[in-house]
Each structure stands twice: as structure tokens, then as C-alpha cells.
């Protein structure tokens, strides 16, 4: 399995636009990506910071995720609304309660 976290901060005047885009994007992942085992988006207490936690079944699932039409749409919506480019961190799972 592959675990990745994305972190980014959005422009205050674009917050609602980004929230709507996150909801649409995560729904598309859920409906179209069986190899994406976990995709969660959470927001920091400052309201402008977002964290996405992703778990992919394997490298093929991660590559498939990156090449979907909904990913392309997501990037075109998100990047112009960020204060700086998102940061992606590869993670090693220690333990999880997800079955």
C-alpha cells in the first residue's frame, strides 16, 4: 500500500470554492477509483489549511488516480486558489484501525 498526505492553504476569498471542489473531487474518487482505499480531506482549525490523506492499493492505483479527468479538473481549480503550491509527503504506515 502507498500512503500520501497533501497539505495546502487556500486564499480566504476562495475558501467556499475550494470546499465545493473538494467535495466534488472526493465523491469522484469514491465513485471511480476502487484502488484508492482511503481518501480523506480534513481542514485545519485556521479554516484555510487543508490536509488530504490517501491510501492506494498499489502503484498502479496511485498512477490511475493521478491520470483521471477529475484529477485534472481538481488541479485546475485548486492550484490558482492556493497561497502556495501543495506539498505532498509520502508516509509509512505504523498502524491503522481501518479494515
Secondary structure as the mmCIF struct_conf table of DSSP 4:
data_model
#
loop_
_struct_conf.conf_type_id
_struct_conf.id
_struct_conf.beg_label_comp_id
_struct_conf.beg_label_asym_id
_struct_conf.beg_label_seq_id
_struct_conf.end_label_comp_id
_struct_conf.end_label_asym_id
_struct_conf.end_label_seq_id
STRN STRN1 UNK A 2 UNK A 9
STRN STRN2 UNK A 10 UNK A 10
HELX_RH_3T_P HELX_RH_3T_P1 UNK A 12 UNK A 14
HELX_RH_AL_P HELX_RH_AL_P1 UNK A 15 UNK A 32
TURN_TY1_P TURN_TY1_P1 UNK A 34 UNK A 35
STRN STRN3 UNK A 36 UNK A 43
TURN_TY1_P TURN_TY1_P2 UNK A 45 UNK A 46
BEND BEND1 UNK A 47 UNK A 48
STRN STRN4 UNK A 49 UNK A 56
BEND BEND2 UNK A 57 UNK A 58
HELX_RH_AL_P HELX_RH_AL_P2 UNK A 59 UNK A 66
TURN_TY1_P TURN_TY1_P3 UNK A 67 UNK A 67
BEND BEND3 UNK A 68 UNK A 68
HELX_RH_AL_P HELX_RH_AL_P3 UNK A 69 UNK A 78
HELX_RH_3T_P HELX_RH_3T_P2 UNK A 79 UNK A 81
STRN STRN5 UNK A 82 UNK A 82
BEND BEND4 UNK A 83 UNK A 84
STRN STRN6 UNK A 87 UNK A 91
#
